[in-house]
Amino acid sequence: MIELPVYNQSGQEVDKFSVDEELLGGEVNAALLKQAVVMYHANLRQGTVATRGRADVEGSTRKLYKQKHTGNARRGNIRTNVMRGGGMAFAKRPRDFRQSMPTRQRRLARNNAILAKIESHQIMILDQLTLPAAKTREMVRVLAALKIDRSVLIAPVKPDETLLRSSRNIPRTTIKPAAEINAYDILKAKTLLMTRDGINALLELAAKPATA
């Protein structure tokens, strides 16, 4: 079992929280995390790039001049890629970059990412996260009290409207429900900030058998 400190919104330690590392995979599988990050990166690509090839540009298909005895370079029609206005030699076409992973691997990667944050002391647990008003300064005050000055992923059980509106204008701050975060969300942020209820919900998900 791993003991993690629990803080209040003023940055004071108020309790301890025990995490069974076996629920999170037991040990960090770096190869699995790399595979998951590559997949999520690939799935963010639009793949809509397109350039015109020789068949796509206008121009005659007649050979510009005969092959020999003109003193010119040997070239074909005006659509060739070496001519101004010609098509590209290796034209880019729209393509699908999406990759996939089995459900069990995705869940294990998420659990491993949380375990990696725990082992590197980059996770903080709050007893609760409630703000008096939907003001950016209220969330900034909480982050300052917790000494979080870099990128952060905030993962409560279900963020309310006040929390969402208070966080949306803070740079490098992402807020998502705990059940929706994935390995890429966790790893790209310097600090993982979770409520006690949020990490309990994640551990309950980790304990459930995943269907392929």
Secondary structure, DSSP 8 states (H G I E B T S, - for coil): -EEEEEE-TTS-EEEEEEE-GGGGTSS--HHHHHHHHHHHHHHH--------BTTTS----S-SS-SSSSSS-----TTSTTSTT--BTT------------HHHHHHHHHHHHHHHHHTT-EEEES----SSS-HHHHHHHHHHTT--S-EEEE-SS--HHHHHHHTTSTTEEE--GGG--HHHHHHSSEEEEEHHHHHHHHHHHHS----
